[in-house]
Amino acid sequence: MAGIDDIQDQIIEEFAPLNEWFDRYERLIAFGSEMPRLSEAERTDDNLINDCQSRLWLAAELIDGRLVFYADSEAKIT
């Protein structure tokens, strides 16, 4: 599993050539569409984040000593 510094460097590299705000926004939306969706079983009221403009669910699990978060939203970008 890549470390946080490696992941940060990958994100910087991905966005560096995008000079226009709209291009960055489109890439961010594309990233979101590539992410796996939460299952219906995970889209519960317990995982629902209150006070967002769109419905947003956040789930987490412990994997190999790391806390891994998963999110899903009805919006294209949250």
C-alpha atoms as one frame of an Amber mdcrd trajectory, in Angstrom:
protein
   0.000   0.000   0.000   1.349   3.435  -0.935   2.200   5.825   1.860   0.479
   9.171   2.299   3.463  11.059   0.838   3.362   8.896  -2.295  -0.366   9.440
  -2.681   0.046  13.186  -2.201   2.763  13.263  -4.880   0.514  11.349  -7.298
  -2.323  13.828  -6.770  -0.003  16.813  -7.271   1.382  15.237 -10.454  -2.126
  14.564 -11.765  -3.319  18.142 -11.230  -0.094  20.069 -11.999  -0.623  20.332
 -15.782  -4.204  21.554 -15.325  -3.996  25.340 -15.263  -7.685  26.135 -15.561
  -9.992  25.818 -12.561 -12.670  24.138 -14.719 -10.191  21.450 -15.883  -9.265
  20.690 -12.279 -12.936  20.512 -11.348 -13.624  18.072 -14.211 -10.688  15.873
 -13.164 -11.928  15.826  -9.581 -15.367  14.710 -10.775 -13.719  12.017 -12.924
 -11.819  10.748  -9.874 -15.093  10.507  -7.989 -16.800   8.569 -10.771 -13.920
   6.055 -10.740 -14.364   5.313  -7.039 -16.425   2.314  -5.939 -19.914   3.054
  -4.654 -20.967   2.094  -1.147 -23.336  -0.826  -0.997 -26.954  -0.261  -0.063
 -26.173  -1.924   3.284 -23.584   0.814   3.982 -25.890   3.652   2.899 -27.637
   3.778   6.267 -28.730   6.636   8.495 -25.842   5.742  10.826 -23.371   6.512
   8.005 -25.224   9.581   6.712 -23.464  12.913   7.268 -25.963  15.539   8.394
 -26.215  19.110   7.097 -24.690  18.510   3.654 -26.468  19.933   0.614 -26.594
  16.453  -0.893 -26.809  13.114   0.833 -23.334  11.900   1.815 -22.450   8.614
   3.471 -19.143   7.867   5.188 -18.024   4.396   6.247 -14.717   3.197   7.701
 -12.904  -0.017   8.462  -9.591  -1.005   9.999  -7.285  -2.751   7.500  -3.775
  -3.819   8.523  -3.655  -1.237  11.301  -4.891   1.596   9.041  -8.248   3.278
   9.226  -9.675   3.320   5.687 -12.581   5.614   4.839 -15.148   5.125   2.091
 -17.567   7.804   0.995 -20.493   8.021  -1.367 -22.715  10.895  -2.370 -25.667
  11.645  -4.576 -23.785  14.668  -5.926 -21.001  14.607  -8.528 -18.705  16.423
  -6.109 -18.955  16.814  -2.367
